[in-house]
Every structure is written in C-alpha cells, then in structure tokens.
C-alpha cells in the first residue's frame, strides 16, 4: 500500500514555497525504517538485500542532513531575527547530532550480527527521527517560507542535487524516494522534472530500481513483492 498516512495528515503550508520534496523525503525515511523494523521481526534484517537497502537509507539520510547543515540552516540563521527562531535552528542542528550516534549503534549491531540489539536500535532511531522530522516540518519549514522564500528553497534544492551527484545521483535517488509514495505525491514530484528526466525515470531509472529485490521482507513471487504501481 502507498505510504499515504503522513502525506494526508499534514497541514499544508500557506505561501509560495512548495515543500513537496521535503515531505516526500521524510516519508521515504519513515518507510525505510518501517521496512527495517519489519525485517527484524521476520529475522531477515541481516540478509544481503536488506543490508543493501539499509546502506541506501543511511546514504540518503546523510546527504539530506549534511546539506541542511551546510547549505540551509546557515542561510536561515543569517536571516532570522527573534531569539525563538534562532532556538529552532539550534534544535535542528542538535537533533541531527543526536541521530548520528543512533545510526552508529545500528551499524554496530549489524557488524556484531546482534539481531536483538539491532531491533532495539532501529526502534530508538525511528522514534528520534520521527520526532525530528515533525519538529522540522512544524517549526523550521515556516521559517524557510518566511525568510528564504521560493528562491532560497530552490537554491537548497540545487545544493542537495549537487551533493547527490547530479544526474547520476538523481537516477538513484528518485526511484528510491518515490518508492511506495502516494500517486498524488509522485505525480507532483515528476511534474517538477524536465521532460527528458521524466522520460528517463519511467523508462530506465524506475524499472532498474524495481528489478532489484527490496528489503527481503516478503516471500518472492507474492503479490506484496510487486513494486508499487506495477500491480
């Protein structure tokens, strides 16, 4: 089933800034942690397929948080004026710092093949990341809209695309971030792409992504193992 809950429960931000890409990235992080927790329950968290997808999750989360820390928060910090607004940015950076050690604990449990410790670490990470993303959406995104506007948000988008590796990175990122996304969200993202990139997504990038087994959480050949949108 598409990951519609968070998408439908959000209160849309008023104004000219379209935060679709931020929301759908947050949903993708939530999706992957749910899949990792499910793999732990099934005793499949240490399979090669699951570990490959975990590596993709950590890569994308690192890119996301690093680019925010380097490109987004400093520009916003220079623009805000009230102490309460600065406190929000301080919290964003502090929360990133708290999440990093939790990722390290997951990786340590994987390296030790400690399935019990891995399940506990995933639960702790999921709770912390969910709280951070809610805080960011409710408190930091309105500051971005107020102080940076569409132009500043577009600059951040350019910066994160550079960090991901340009077109090559987009070929990896877009199928991942749109996996299991609600059709409305997927269509909104794809409308933002140039026509050649949309064509590449449909004909090359998404098919390649879905040919790779995902997370090893469902028996091969079952209806649930079919990629979203291919049923």
Buried (B, 14 or more C-beta within 10 A) or exposed (E): EBBBEBBEEBEEBEEEBBBBBBBBBBBBBBBBBBBBBBBBEBEBBBBEBBBBBBEBBBBBBEBBBEBBBEBBBEBBBEBBEEEEBBEBBEBBBEBBEEBEEBBEBBBEBBEEEBBEBBBBBBBEBBEBBBEBBEBBBEBBBBBBBBBBBEEBBEBBBEBBBEBBEEEEBBBBBBBBBBBBBBEEBBEBBBEEBEEEBBEBBEEEBBEEBBEEBBBBBBEEEEEEBEBBBEE
